[in-house]
Amino acid sequence: MTFPRRVLPGRTYLVTRRCIGRRFLLRPDDSLNNAFLYCLALAANKHSIAVHALCAMSNHYHLVVTDTEAVLPDFMAWLNRQLAMCVKRLRRWDEVVWEPNVAYSAVELGGPSEVLDKVAYVVLNPVSAALVRSPDRWPGALSTLGTLQRGALDATRPAVWFNDKAPETASVELSVPPCFSEQAGYVHALEALLTDRLSQLRTELRGQGRGYLGRIRVHRTAVTDQPKTKKQRFGRSPTFSALTRQAWRAAVQGLRAFRLAYRAAYRAWRSGERSVEFPAGTWWVVRCAGATAAT
């Protein structure tokens, strides 16, 4: 069986969802950008998810979020369904929107260094993909340093999918990650990291002789197109990010202990011992099959 997903309250994640066949179904335009932000705002509010960073690329999106109530799978399911319904109507797309048989990626971030690393990754994604020279030039939904400082991204109810009972407006509140004590220190550290990485990215792209696609050509991309680069298969799908050896060891030990405890409890539960207690963070068998887990 596949590894169980551990879902605990108060954990911060980098989450990613990709479009089927790497199609450019999320290619930025005013309607798509608005629909993405509206769906995200409603999903975050419905499931008490704190959003720290976001980026909608043409064929995938990234979020850095904190799951305050341990409901990340519910949040992702609701968000992806609403967004898929909007995409189908905006793009006149009859097939599935998200990559089938592949779950969303959720990488747990263990501390301030890991959170800063992934927020910077999300903000700079359009630059690292050689699409635009700076995050501010990306025409899609993106939490730039400026929007992070303002604290919110606003959207209106899309003309598709949602009925008149849905809110007319919604805002994605961009909060400071809980591992940082105050906004000023967080913004200062993030700004320094973004400046350094942006310089490195530009140097690397110049060294490779690569230019930027640019906003105009991004807009002209057909939503049915795919990247020309070959898709990587059978790659690793990390469950956590740790930037130091000590943090990596602690994360591995914690995850290994959870999986061993889960496996033992699952065997007992399958053999008919319904009173067995699964380890804290057990999701599916508790949520969908009525098992119990430690708190």
Kinemage of the C-alpha trace (Angstrom):
@kinemage 1
@onewidth
@group {chain A} dominant
@subgroup {mainchain}
@vectorlist {calphas} color= white
{ca met a 1} P 0.000 0.000 0.000
{ca thr a 2} L 1.068 3.618 -0.355
{ca phe a 3} L 2.579 5.523 2.549
{ca pro a 4} L -0.056 7.083 4.831
{ca arg a 5} L -0.364 10.857 4.887
{ca arg a 6} L 0.310 12.425 8.285
{ca val a 7} L -1.876 15.482 8.930
{ca leu a 8} L -1.247 17.431 12.129
{ca pro a 9} L -2.583 20.828 13.229
{ca gly a 10} L -0.334 23.860 12.954
{ca arg a 11} L 1.995 22.438 10.304
{ca thr a 12} L 3.225 24.603 7.429
{ca tyr a 13} L 3.497 23.159 3.915
{ca leu a 14} L 4.551 23.884 0.374
{ca val a 15} L 1.713 22.400 -1.692
{ca thr a 16} L 1.733 21.906 -5.457
{ca arg a 17} L -0.901 20.754 -7.951
{ca arg a 18} L -0.187 20.158 -11.641
{ca cys a 19} L -2.448 20.210 -14.697
{ca ile a 20} L -3.067 17.112 -16.783
{ca gly a 21} L -0.334 16.474 -19.306
{ca arg a 22} L 1.359 19.716 -18.168
{ca arg a 23} L -1.176 21.645 -20.291
{ca phe a 24} L -1.222 25.409 -19.866
{ca leu a 25} L -4.762 25.425 -18.485
{ca leu a 26} L -3.823 27.994 -15.827
{ca arg a 27} L -2.206 30.346 -18.331
{ca pro a 28} L -2.663 33.811 -16.830
{ca asp a 29} L -5.392 36.175 -17.931
{ca asp a 30} L -7.759 38.413 -15.977
{ca ser a 31} L -10.573 35.857 -15.699
{ca leu a 32} L -8.341 32.954 -14.710
{ca asn a 33} L -6.343 35.019 -12.217
{ca asn a 34} L -9.536 36.204 -10.571
{ca ala a 35} L -11.035 32.701 -10.439
{ca phe a 36} L -7.875 31.293 -8.872
{ca leu a 37} L -7.803 33.936 -6.132
{ca tyr a 38} L -11.550 33.683 -5.507
{ca cys a 39} L -11.487 29.899 -5.121
{ca leu a 40} L -8.416 30.069 -2.900
{ca ala a 41} L -9.959 32.768 -0.710
{ca leu a 42} L -13.157 30.772 -0.176
{ca ala a 43} L -11.275 27.503 0.416
{ca ala a 44} L -8.904 29.073 2.943
{ca asn a 45} L -11.766 30.706 4.823
{ca lys a 46} L -13.895 27.536 4.811
{ca his a 47} L -11.094 25.366 6.214
{ca ser a 48} L -9.222 27.880 8.409
{ca ile a 49} L -6.073 27.655 6.288
{ca ala a 50} L -3.492 30.437 6.677
{ca val a 51} L -1.986 31.420 3.317
{ca his a 52} L 1.566 32.793 3.287
{ca ala a 53} L 2.513 32.700 -0.407
{ca leu a 54} L 0.971 31.728 -3.742
{ca cys a 55} L 1.890 31.430 -7.396
{ca ala a 56} L -0.278 30.262 -10.287
{ca met a 57} L 1.980 29.241 -13.150
{ca ser a 58} L 0.568 28.208 -16.525
{ca asn a 59} L 0.422 24.480 -15.779
{ca his a 60} L 0.643 24.218 -11.994
{ca tyr a 61} L 0.321 26.222 -8.835
{ca his a 62} L 2.226 26.524 -5.563
{ca leu a 63} L 1.016 27.566 -2.125
{ca val a 64} L 2.751 27.973 1.210
{ca val a 65} L 0.080 27.456 3.862
{ca thr a 66} L -0.368 26.584 7.514
{ca asp a 67} L -3.010 23.971 8.276
{ca thr a 68} L -4.307 25.245 11.614
{ca glu a 69} L -6.953 22.532 12.140
{ca ala a 70} L -5.405 19.489 10.407
{ca val a 71} L -7.782 19.499 7.433
{ca leu a 72} L -5.328 19.924 4.552
{ca pro a 73} L -6.811 17.080 2.420
{ca asp a 74} L -10.301 18.594 2.726
{ca phe a 75} L -8.953 22.030 1.823
{ca met a 76} L -7.125 20.732 -1.237
{ca ala a 77} L -10.071 18.647 -2.416
{ca trp a 78} L -12.485 21.591 -2.165
{ca leu a 79} L -10.082 24.088 -3.751
{ca asn a 80} L -9.157 21.811 -6.653
{ca arg a 81} L -12.763 20.934 -7.436
{ca gln a 82} L -13.966 24.549 -7.484
{ca leu a 83} L -10.961 25.704 -9.494
{ca ala a 84} L -11.315 22.815 -11.954
{ca met a 85} L -14.958 23.711 -12.570
{ca cys a 86} L -13.988 27.307 -13.300
{ca val a 87} L -11.144 26.249 -15.595
{ca lys a 88} L -13.398 23.888 -17.550
{ca arg a 89} L -15.817 26.710 -18.286
{ca leu a 90} L -13.278 29.454 -18.891
{ca arg a 91} L -11.176 27.242 -21.181
{ca arg a 92} L -14.059 25.228 -22.695
{ca trp a 93} L -12.157 22.153 -21.580
{ca asp a 94} L -14.038 18.827 -21.478
{ca glu a 95} L -11.329 16.635 -19.948
{ca val a 96} L -10.044 16.441 -16.390
{ca val a 97} L -7.976 19.416 -15.263
{ca trp a 98} L -5.522 17.932 -12.762
{ca glu a 99} L -2.919 15.238 -13.364
{ca pro a 100} L -4.756 11.946 -12.771
{ca asn a 101} L -3.464 9.169 -10.497
{ca val a 102} L -1.054 11.633 -8.899
{ca ala a 103} L -1.940 13.255 -5.604
{ca tyr a 104} L -1.023 16.822 -4.823
{ca ser a 105} L 2.413 17.350 -3.307
{ca ala a 106} L 2.572 18.556 0.308
{ca val a 107} L 6.068 19.214 1.648
{ca glu a 108} L 6.136 19.873 5.396
{ca leu a 109} L 8.370 22.793 6.367
{ca gly a 110} L 10.087 22.302 9.692
{ca gly a 111} L 11.176 25.785 10.704
{ca pro a 112} L 11.858 29.428 9.757
{ca ser a 113} L 14.720 28.616 7.364
{ca glu a 114} L 12.655 26.069 5.464
{ca val a 115} L 9.627 28.386 5.311
{ca leu a 116} L 11.699 31.303 4.009
{ca asp a 117} L 13.337 29.005 1.458
{ca lys a 118} L 10.005 27.846 0.038
{ca val a 119} L 8.293 31.252 0.116
{ca ala a 120} L 11.213 32.635 -1.891
{ca tyr a 121} L 10.947 29.662 -4.251
{ca val a 122} L 7.257 30.364 -4.837
{ca val a 123} L 7.729 34.105 -5.379
{ca leu a 124} L 10.621 33.575 -7.817
{ca asn a 125} L 9.080 30.666 -9.734
{ca pro a 126} L 8.230 32.733 -12.859
{ca val a 127} L 11.834 34.009 -12.960
{ca ser a 128} L 13.481 30.612 -12.426
{ca ala a 129} L 11.332 29.295 -15.294
{ca ala a 130} L 12.771 32.073 -17.518
{ca leu a 131} L 9.336 33.572 -18.146
{ca val a 132} L 9.829 37.095 -16.756
{ca arg a 133} L 12.785 39.071 -15.446
{ca ser a 134} L 11.265 39.850 -12.034
{ca pro a 135} L 8.262 38.596 -10.011
{ca asp a 136} L 6.471 41.934 -10.439
{ca arg a 137} L 6.280 41.302 -14.193
{ca trp a 138} L 4.457 37.972 -13.921
{ca pro a 139} L 0.915 38.474 -15.303
{ca gly a 140} L -0.572 35.663 -13.223
{ca ala a 141} L -1.677 35.373 -9.605
{ca leu a 142} L 1.413 35.786 -7.443
{ca ser a 143} L 2.255 36.986 -3.954
{ca thr a 144} L 5.100 39.397 -4.616
{ca leu a 145} L 6.944 41.098 -1.791
{ca gly a 146} L 4.667 44.109 -2.268
{ca thr a 147} L 1.459 42.084 -1.935
{ca leu a 148} L 2.865 40.249 1.069
{ca gln a 149} L 3.439 43.603 2.733
{ca arg a 150} L -0.072 44.809 1.819
{ca gly a 151} L -1.501 41.648 3.288
{ca ala a 152} L -4.234 40.619 0.845
{ca leu a 153} L -5.182 39.887 -2.762
{ca asp a 154} L -8.784 40.654 -3.718
{ca ala a 155} L -11.109 38.885 -6.152
{ca thr a 156} L -14.715 39.099 -7.315
{ca arg a 157} L -17.167 36.270 -7.923
{ca pro a 158} L -16.362 34.671 -11.311
{ca ala a 159} L -18.973 34.830 -14.033
{ca val a 160} L -18.813 31.030 -14.281
{ca trp a 161} L -19.661 28.103 -11.963
{ca phe a 162} L -20.584 30.076 -8.802
{ca asn a 163} L -24.214 31.126 -8.363
{ca asp a 164} L -25.620 34.301 -6.833
{ca lys a 165} L -25.502 32.815 -3.331
{ca ala a 166} L -21.694 32.876 -3.367
{ca pro a 167} L -19.997 35.996 -1.943
{ca glu a 168} L -19.622 38.831 -4.441
{ca thr a 169} L -16.064 39.507 -3.293
{ca ala a 170} L -13.366 37.553 -1.481
{ca ser a 171} L -9.816 38.244 -0.311
{ca val a 172} L -6.829 35.966 0.098
{ca glu a 173} L -5.313 37.094 3.370
{ca leu a 174} L -1.528 36.765 3.253
{ca ser a 175} L -0.348 36.158 6.805
{ca val a 176} L 3.038 35.882 8.465
{ca pro a 177} L 4.045 32.223 9.000
{ca pro a 178} L 3.589 31.198 12.643
{ca cys a 179} L 7.282 30.369 13.037
{ca phe a 180} L 8.027 34.125 12.827
{ca ser a 181} L 7.187 36.335 15.793
{ca glu a 182} L 6.494 39.564 13.894
{ca gln a 183} L 5.996 40.859 10.362
{ca ala a 184} L 8.907 43.307 10.160
{ca gly a 185} L 11.548 40.659 10.823
{ca tyr a 186} L 9.901 38.220 8.419
{ca val a 187} L 9.644 40.754 5.582
{ca his a 188} L 13.219 41.924 6.111
{ca ala a 189} L 14.602 38.372 5.999
{ca leu a 190} L 12.505 37.502 2.962
{ca glu a 191} L 13.516 40.644 1.079
{ca ala a 192} L 17.206 39.894 1.636
{ca leu a 193} L 16.780 36.313 0.444
{ca leu a 194} L 14.767 37.342 -2.633
{ca thr a 195} L 17.358 39.947 -3.623
{ca asp a 196} L 20.193 37.446 -3.346
{ca arg a 197} L 18.402 34.665 -5.230
{ca leu a 198} L 17.111 36.941 -7.957
{ca ser a 199} L 20.676 38.043 -8.676
{ca gln a 200} L 21.817 34.406 -8.765
{ca leu a 201} L 19.006 33.399 -11.114
{ca arg a 202} L 19.776 36.193 -13.553
{ca thr a 203} L 23.468 35.297 -13.538
{ca glu a 204} L 22.686 31.622 -14.183
{ca leu a 205} L 20.323 32.409 -17.050
{ca arg a 206} L 22.871 34.752 -18.667
{ca gly a 207} L 25.514 32.059 -18.343
{ca gln a 208} L 23.217 29.605 -20.098
{ca gly a 209} L 22.525 32.106 -22.863
{ca arg a 210} L 18.828 32.098 -22.043
{ca gly a 211} L 16.462 35.044 -22.254
{ca tyr a 212} L 12.966 35.560 -20.854
{ca leu a 213} L 9.789 34.618 -22.667
{ca gly a 214} L 8.104 37.866 -21.560
{ca arg a 215} L 4.567 38.830 -20.579
{ca ile a 216} L 3.259 39.212 -24.151
{ca arg a 217} L 4.358 35.761 -25.279
{ca val a 218} L 3.090 34.215 -22.036
{ca his a 219} L -0.353 35.650 -22.835
{ca arg a 220} L -0.170 34.288 -26.388
{ca thr a 221} L 0.518 30.715 -25.254
{ca ala a 222} L -2.257 28.290 -26.191
{ca val a 223} L -3.846 26.600 -23.190
{ca thr a 224} L -3.579 23.240 -24.972
{ca asp a 225} L 0.186 23.554 -25.366
{ca gln a 226} L 2.777 21.771 -23.223
{ca pro a 227} L 6.373 22.550 -22.262
{ca lys a 228} L 8.927 21.376 -24.791
{ca thr a 229} L 11.127 19.920 -22.062
{ca lys a 230} L 10.717 16.193 -21.420
{ca lys a 231} L 8.694 15.240 -18.376
{ca gln a 232} L 10.720 13.682 -15.581
{ca arg a 233} L 9.312 10.356 -14.467
{ca phe a 234} L 9.809 8.301 -11.341
{ca gly a 235} L 11.369 11.199 -9.455
{ca arg a 236} L 11.362 11.600 -5.705
{ca ser a 237} L 8.318 13.113 -4.026
{ca pro a 238} L 9.534 14.614 -0.736
{ca thr a 239} L 7.249 14.829 2.274
{ca phe a 240} L 9.350 17.320 4.224
{ca ser a 241} L 12.035 19.963 3.756
{ca ala a 242} L 15.011 20.210 6.108
{ca leu a 243} L 18.009 22.448 5.391
{ca thr a 244} L 20.346 21.177 8.102
{ca arg a 245} L 21.562 17.657 8.868
{ca gln a 246} L 20.133 17.832 12.368
{ca ala a 247} L 16.704 18.931 11.144
{ca trp a 248} L 16.762 16.248 8.455
{ca arg a 249} L 17.515 13.499 10.966
{ca ala a 250} L 14.767 14.684 13.315
{ca ala a 251} L 12.248 14.782 10.451
{ca val a 252} L 13.223 11.308 9.225
{ca gln a 253} L 12.969 9.840 12.720
{ca gly a 254} L 9.557 11.409 13.303
{ca leu a 255} L 8.179 10.242 9.960
{ca arg a 256} L 9.616 6.757 10.378
{ca ala a 257} L 8.111 6.407 13.859
{ca phe a 258} L 4.707 7.512 12.535
{ca arg a 259} L 4.778 5.018 9.666
{ca leu a 260} L 5.850 2.126 11.873
{ca ala a 261} L 3.115 2.892 14.406
{ca tyr a 262} L 0.579 3.292 11.608
{ca arg a 263} L 1.545 -0.001 10.009
{ca ala a 264} L 1.164 -1.896 13.296
{ca ala a 265} L -2.194 -0.251 14.025
{ca tyr a 266} L -3.435 -0.880 10.487
{ca arg a 267} L -2.623 -4.582 10.693
{ca ala a 268} L -4.502 -4.844 13.979
{ca trp a 269} L -7.451 -2.863 12.607
{ca arg a 270} L -7.650 -5.021 9.481
{ca ser a 271} L -7.651 -8.160 11.637
{ca gly a 272} L -10.790 -6.905 13.391
{ca glu a 273} L -9.388 -5.062 16.404
{ca arg a 274} L -11.505 -1.924 15.984
{ca ser a 275} L -10.421 -0.449 19.334
{ca val a 276} L -6.817 -0.029 18.183
{ca glu a 277} L -5.509 3.561 18.338
{ca phe a 278} L -3.680 4.930 15.323
{ca pro a 279} L -0.818 7.424 15.769
{ca ala a 280} L -1.559 11.151 15.906
{ca gly a 281} L -1.885 12.630 12.432
{ca thr a 282} L -3.525 9.592 10.833
{ca trp a 283} L -5.928 10.927 8.241
{ca trp a 284} L -7.819 8.645 5.837
{ca val a 285} L -8.662 5.667 8.017
{ca val a 286} L -9.885 8.030 10.757
{ca arg a 287} L -11.716 10.453 8.476
{ca cys a 288} L -13.306 7.905 6.172
{ca ala a 289} L -13.380 4.544 7.987
{ca gly a 290} L -14.210 5.509 11.566
{ca ala a 291} L -10.929 4.530 13.247
{ca thr a 292} L -9.558 6.478 16.213
{ca ala a 293} L -6.195 8.193 16.568
{ca ala a 294} L -4.122 9.588 19.403
{ca thr a 295} L -4.338 13.317 19.981
